[in-house]
Amino acid sequence: MPTSIELNGIADLEIKKRIEGVIRDCIGARPIEEDWKVQIRASLGHCQVTVKAPTQTRERIFFDDIHALSEKIRSWLASYPFR
């Protein structure tokens, strides 16, 4: 899958795995010619998520607990699926 996912500022490996899994589930399998980039930058009190697809970019800042982040991301991406 040609999707690169960059997770910065999250030390817990289990949380990283859950977040990456949720993003891959929401994006789905993409054709090899599509270039998708996902950046997650977490710091104290918030987390900025950017999903850059070939035709659109979405960005959101979450102020929730880091343990709830994977489900918050799933809900956000599912509310307006990529096409």
Phi and psi in radians as a Rosetta constraint file:
Dihedral C 1 N 2 CA 2 C 2 CIRCULARHARMONIC -1.456 0.35
Dihedral N 2 CA 2 C 2 N 3 CIRCULARHARMONIC 0.699 0.35
Dihedral C 2 N 3 CA 3 C 3 CIRCULARHARMONIC -1.887 0.35
Dihedral N 3 CA 3 C 3 N 4 CIRCULARHARMONIC 2.166 0.35
Dihedral C 3 N 4 CA 4 C 4 CIRCULARHARMONIC -1.772 0.35
Dihedral N 4 CA 4 C 4 N 5 CIRCULARHARMONIC 2.312 0.35
Dihedral C 4 N 5 CA 5 C 5 CIRCULARHARMONIC -2.131 0.35
Dihedral N 5 CA 5 C 5 N 6 CIRCULARHARMONIC 2.115 0.35
Dihedral C 5 N 6 CA 6 C 6 CIRCULARHARMONIC -1.969 0.35
Dihedral N 6 CA 6 C 6 N 7 CIRCULARHARMONIC 2.084 0.35
Dihedral C 6 N 7 CA 7 C 7 CIRCULARHARMONIC -1.979 0.35
Dihedral N 7 CA 7 C 7 N 8 CIRCULARHARMONIC 1.969 0.35
Dihedral C 7 N 8 CA 8 C 8 CIRCULARHARMONIC -2.047 0.35
Dihedral N 8 CA 8 C 8 N 9 CIRCULARHARMONIC 2.363 0.35
Dihedral C 8 N 9 CA 9 C 9 CIRCULARHARMONIC 1.536 0.35
Dihedral N 9 CA 9 C 9 N 10 CIRCULARHARMONIC 0.103 0.35
Dihedral C 9 N 10 CA 10 C 10 CIRCULARHARMONIC -1.967 0.35
Dihedral N 10 CA 10 C 10 N 11 CIRCULARHARMONIC 1.983 0.35
Dihedral C 10 N 11 CA 11 C 11 CIRCULARHARMONIC -1.513 0.35
Dihedral N 11 CA 11 C 11 N 12 CIRCULARHARMONIC -0.519 0.35
Dihedral C 11 N 12 CA 12 C 12 CIRCULARHARMONIC -1.287 0.35
Dihedral N 12 CA 12 C 12 N 13 CIRCULARHARMONIC 2.016 0.35
Dihedral C 12 N 13 CA 13 C 13 CIRCULARHARMONIC -1.127 0.35
Dihedral N 13 CA 13 C 13 N 14 CIRCULARHARMONIC -0.611 0.35
Dihedral C 13 N 14 CA 14 C 14 CIRCULARHARMONIC -1.150 0.35
Dihedral N 14 CA 14 C 14 N 15 CIRCULARHARMONIC -0.739 0.35
Dihedral C 14 N 15 CA 15 C 15 CIRCULARHARMONIC -1.121 0.35
Dihedral N 15 CA 15 C 15 N 16 CIRCULARHARMONIC -0.728 0.35
Dihedral C 15 N 16 CA 16 C 16 CIRCULARHARMONIC -1.023 0.35
Dihedral N 16 CA 16 C 16 N 17 CIRCULARHARMONIC -0.797 0.35
Dihedral C 16 N 17 CA 17 C 17 CIRCULARHARMONIC -1.084 0.35
Dihedral N 17 CA 17 C 17 N 18 CIRCULARHARMONIC -0.749 0.35
Dihedral C 17 N 18 CA 18 C 18 CIRCULARHARMONIC -1.112 0.35
Dihedral N 18 CA 18 C 18 N 19 CIRCULARHARMONIC -0.774 0.35
Dihedral C 18 N 19 CA 19 C 19 CIRCULARHARMONIC -1.106 0.35
Dihedral N 19 CA 19 C 19 N 20 CIRCULARHARMONIC -0.821 0.35
Dihedral C 19 N 20 CA 20 C 20 CIRCULARHARMONIC -1.089 0.35
Dihedral N 20 CA 20 C 20 N 21 CIRCULARHARMONIC -0.718 0.35
Dihedral C 20 N 21 CA 21 C 21 CIRCULARHARMONIC -1.078 0.35
Dihedral N 21 CA 21 C 21 N 22 CIRCULARHARMONIC -0.754 0.35
Dihedral C 21 N 22 CA 22 C 22 CIRCULARHARMONIC -1.094 0.35
Dihedral N 22 CA 22 C 22 N 23 CIRCULARHARMONIC -0.778 0.35
Dihedral C 22 N 23 CA 23 C 23 CIRCULARHARMONIC -1.099 0.35
Dihedral N 23 CA 23 C 23 N 24 CIRCULARHARMONIC -0.797 0.35
Dihedral C 23 N 24 CA 24 C 24 CIRCULARHARMONIC -1.110 0.35
Dihedral N 24 CA 24 C 24 N 25 CIRCULARHARMONIC -0.663 0.35
Dihedral C 24 N 25 CA 25 C 25 CIRCULARHARMONIC -1.112 0.35
Dihedral N 25 CA 25 C 25 N 26 CIRCULARHARMONIC -0.752 0.35
Dihedral C 25 N 26 CA 26 C 26 CIRCULARHARMONIC -1.227 0.35
Dihedral N 26 CA 26 C 26 N 27 CIRCULARHARMONIC -0.664 0.35
Dihedral C 26 N 27 CA 27 C 27 CIRCULARHARMONIC -1.352 0.35
Dihedral N 27 CA 27 C 27 N 28 CIRCULARHARMONIC -0.655 0.35
Dihedral C 27 N 28 CA 28 C 28 CIRCULARHARMONIC 1.358 0.35
Dihedral N 28 CA 28 C 28 N 29 CIRCULARHARMONIC -3.117 0.35
Dihedral C 28 N 29 CA 29 C 29 CIRCULARHARMONIC -1.284 0.35
Dihedral N 29 CA 29 C 29 N 30 CIRCULARHARMONIC 2.232 0.35
Dihedral C 29 N 30 CA 30 C 30 CIRCULARHARMONIC -1.922 0.35
Dihedral N 30 CA 30 C 30 N 31 CIRCULARHARMONIC 2.601 0.35
Dihedral C 30 N 31 CA 31 C 31 CIRCULARHARMONIC -1.046 0.35
Dihedral N 31 CA 31 C 31 N 32 CIRCULARHARMONIC 2.627 0.35
Dihedral C 31 N 32 CA 32 C 32 CIRCULARHARMONIC -1.050 0.35
Dihedral N 32 CA 32 C 32 N 33 CIRCULARHARMONIC -0.499 0.35
Dihedral C 32 N 33 CA 33 C 33 CIRCULARHARMONIC -1.394 0.35
Dihedral N 33 CA 33 C 33 N 34 CIRCULARHARMONIC -0.157 0.35
Dihedral C 33 N 34 CA 34 C 34 CIRCULARHARMONIC -1.517 0.35
Dihedral N 34 CA 34 C 34 N 35 CIRCULARHARMONIC 2.390 0.35
Dihedral C 34 N 35 CA 35 C 35 CIRCULARHARMONIC -1.920 0.35
Dihedral N 35 CA 35 C 35 N 36 CIRCULARHARMONIC 1.949 0.35
Dihedral C 35 N 36 CA 36 C 36 CIRCULARHARMONIC -1.983 0.35
Dihedral N 36 CA 36 C 36 N 37 CIRCULARHARMONIC 2.372 0.35
Dihedral C 36 N 37 CA 37 C 37 CIRCULARHARMONIC -2.275 0.35
Dihedral N 37 CA 37 C 37 N 38 CIRCULARHARMONIC 2.322 0.35
Dihedral C 37 N 38 CA 38 C 38 CIRCULARHARMONIC -2.186 0.35
Dihedral N 38 CA 38 C 38 N 39 CIRCULARHARMONIC 2.224 0.35
Dihedral C 38 N 39 CA 39 C 39 CIRCULARHARMONIC -2.113 0.35
Dihedral N 39 CA 39 C 39 N 40 CIRCULARHARMONIC 2.292 0.35
Dihedral C 39 N 40 CA 40 C 40 CIRCULARHARMONIC -2.193 0.35
Dihedral N 40 CA 40 C 40 N 41 CIRCULARHARMONIC 2.098 0.35
Dihedral C 40 N 41 CA 41 C 41 CIRCULARHARMONIC -2.105 0.35
Dihedral N 41 CA 41 C 41 N 42 CIRCULARHARMONIC 1.908 0.35
Dihedral C 41 N 42 CA 42 C 42 CIRCULARHARMONIC -1.833 0.35
Dihedral N 42 CA 42 C 42 N 43 CIRCULARHARMONIC 2.451 0.35
Dihedral C 42 N 43 CA 43 C 43 CIRCULARHARMONIC -2.529 0.35
Dihedral N 43 CA 43 C 43 N 44 CIRCULARHARMONIC 3.132 0.35
Dihedral C 43 N 44 CA 44 C 44 CIRCULARHARMONIC -0.993 0.35
Dihedral N 44 CA 44 C 44 N 45 CIRCULARHARMONIC 2.006 0.35
Dihedral C 44 N 45 CA 45 C 45 CIRCULARHARMONIC 1.615 0.35
Dihedral N 45 CA 45 C 45 N 46 CIRCULARHARMONIC -0.223 0.35
Dihedral C 45 N 46 CA 46 C 46 CIRCULARHARMONIC -2.738 0.35
Dihedral N 46 CA 46 C 46 N 47 CIRCULARHARMONIC 2.911 0.35
Dihedral C 46 N 47 CA 47 C 47 CIRCULARHARMONIC -2.523 0.35
Dihedral N 47 CA 47 C 47 N 48 CIRCULARHARMONIC 2.224 0.35
Dihedral C 47 N 48 CA 48 C 48 CIRCULARHARMONIC -1.792 0.35
Dihedral N 48 CA 48 C 48 N 49 CIRCULARHARMONIC 2.201 0.35
Dihedral C 48 N 49 CA 49 C 49 CIRCULARHARMONIC -2.047 0.35
Dihedral N 49 CA 49 C 49 N 50 CIRCULARHARMONIC 2.217 0.35
Dihedral C 49 N 50 CA 50 C 50 CIRCULARHARMONIC -2.182 0.35
Dihedral N 50 CA 50 C 50 N 51 CIRCULARHARMONIC 2.208 0.35
Dihedral C 50 N 51 CA 51 C 51 CIRCULARHARMONIC -2.068 0.35
Dihedral N 51 CA 51 C 51 N 52 CIRCULARHARMONIC 2.011 0.35
Dihedral C 51 N 52 CA 52 C 52 CIRCULARHARMONIC -1.932 0.35
Dihedral N 52 CA 52 C 52 N 53 CIRCULARHARMONIC 1.940 0.35
Dihedral C 52 N 53 CA 53 C 53 CIRCULARHARMONIC -1.773 0.35
Dihedral N 53 CA 53 C 53 N 54 CIRCULARHARMONIC 2.996 0.35
Dihedral C 53 N 54 CA 54 C 54 CIRCULARHARMONIC -1.027 0.35
Dihedral N 54 CA 54 C 54 N 55 CIRCULARHARMONIC -0.556 0.35
Dihedral C 54 N 55 CA 55 C 55 CIRCULARHARMONIC -2.005 0.35
Dihedral N 55 CA 55 C 55 N 56 CIRCULARHARMONIC -0.103 0.35
Dihedral C 55 N 56 CA 56 C 56 CIRCULARHARMONIC -2.760 0.35
Dihedral N 56 CA 56 C 56 N 57 CIRCULARHARMONIC 2.799 0.35
Dihedral C 56 N 57 CA 57 C 57 CIRCULARHARMONIC -2.280 0.35
Dihedral N 57 CA 57 C 57 N 58 CIRCULARHARMONIC 2.370 0.35
Dihedral C 57 N 58 CA 58 C 58 CIRCULARHARMONIC -2.149 0.35
Dihedral N 58 CA 58 C 58 N 59 CIRCULARHARMONIC 2.523 0.35
Dihedral C 58 N 59 CA 59 C 59 CIRCULARHARMONIC -2.518 0.35
Dihedral N 59 CA 59 C 59 N 60 CIRCULARHARMONIC 2.475 0.35
Dihedral C 59 N 60 CA 60 C 60 CIRCULARHARMONIC -2.659 0.35
Dihedral N 60 CA 60 C 60 N 61 CIRCULARHARMONIC 2.578 0.35
Dihedral C 60 N 61 CA 61 C 61 CIRCULARHARMONIC -1.901 0.35
Dihedral N 61 CA 61 C 61 N 62 CIRCULARHARMONIC 2.242 0.35
Dihedral C 61 N 62 CA 62 C 62 CIRCULARHARMONIC -1.881 0.35
Dihedral N 62 CA 62 C 62 N 63 CIRCULARHARMONIC 2.373 0.35
Dihedral C 62 N 63 CA 63 C 63 CIRCULARHARMONIC -1.946 0.35
Dihedral N 63 CA 63 C 63 N 64 CIRCULARHARMONIC 0.314 0.35
Dihedral C 63 N 64 CA 64 C 64 CIRCULARHARMONIC -1.523 0.35
Dihedral N 64 CA 64 C 64 N 65 CIRCULARHARMONIC 2.977 0.35
Dihedral C 64 N 65 CA 65 C 65 CIRCULARHARMONIC -1.035 0.35
Dihedral N 65 CA 65 C 65 N 66 CIRCULARHARMONIC 2.431 0.35
Dihedral C 65 N 66 CA 66 C 66 CIRCULARHARMONIC -1.040 0.35
Dihedral N 66 CA 66 C 66 N 67 CIRCULARHARMONIC -0.508 0.35
Dihedral C 66 N 67 CA 67 C 67 CIRCULARHARMONIC -1.215 0.35
Dihedral N 67 CA 67 C 67 N 68 CIRCULARHARMONIC -0.415 0.35
Dihedral C 67 N 68 CA 68 C 68 CIRCULARHARMONIC -1.646 0.35
Dihedral N 68 CA 68 C 68 N 69 CIRCULARHARMONIC -0.026 0.35
Dihedral C 68 N 69 CA 69 C 69 CIRCULARHARMONIC -1.069 0.35
Dihedral N 69 CA 69 C 69 N 70 CIRCULARHARMONIC -0.724 0.35
Dihedral C 69 N 70 CA 70 C 70 CIRCULARHARMONIC -1.058 0.35
Dihedral N 70 CA 70 C 70 N 71 CIRCULARHARMONIC -0.742 0.35
Dihedral C 70 N 71 CA 71 C 71 CIRCULARHARMONIC -1.264 0.35
Dihedral N 71 CA 71 C 71 N 72 CIRCULARHARMONIC -0.580 0.35
Dihedral C 71 N 72 CA 72 C 72 CIRCULARHARMONIC -1.133 0.35
Dihedral N 72 CA 72 C 72 N 73 CIRCULARHARMONIC -0.717 0.35
Dihedral C 72 N 73 CA 73 C 73 CIRCULARHARMONIC -1.138 0.35
Dihedral N 73 CA 73 C 73 N 74 CIRCULARHARMONIC -0.762 0.35
Dihedral C 73 N 74 CA 74 C 74 CIRCULARHARMONIC -1.003 0.35
Dihedral N 74 CA 74 C 74 N 75 CIRCULARHARMONIC -0.839 0.35
Dihedral C 74 N 75 CA 75 C 75 CIRCULARHARMONIC -1.069 0.35
Dihedral N 75 CA 75 C 75 N 76 CIRCULARHARMONIC -0.765 0.35
Dihedral C 75 N 76 CA 76 C 76 CIRCULARHARMONIC -1.090 0.35
Dihedral N 76 CA 76 C 76 N 77 CIRCULARHARMONIC -0.872 0.35
Dihedral C 76 N 77 CA 77 C 77 CIRCULARHARMONIC -1.222 0.35
Dihedral N 77 CA 77 C 77 N 78 CIRCULARHARMONIC -0.563 0.35
Dihedral C 77 N 78 CA 78 C 78 CIRCULARHARMONIC -1.296 0.35
Dihedral N 78 CA 78 C 78 N 79 CIRCULARHARMONIC -0.399 0.35
Dihedral C 78 N 79 CA 79 C 79 CIRCULARHARMONIC -1.195 0.35
Dihedral N 79 CA 79 C 79 N 80 CIRCULARHARMONIC -0.419 0.35
Dihedral C 79 N 80 CA 80 C 80 CIRCULARHARMONIC -2.607 0.35
Dihedral N 80 CA 80 C 80 N 81 CIRCULARHARMONIC 1.449 0.35
Dihedral C 80 N 81 CA 81 C 81 CIRCULARHARMONIC -1.075 0.35
Dihedral N 81 CA 81 C 81 N 82 CIRCULARHARMONIC 2.610 0.35
Dihedral C 81 N 82 CA 82 C 82 CIRCULARHARMONIC -1.254 0.35
Dihedral N 82 CA 82 C 82 N 83 CIRCULARHARMONIC 2.527 0.35
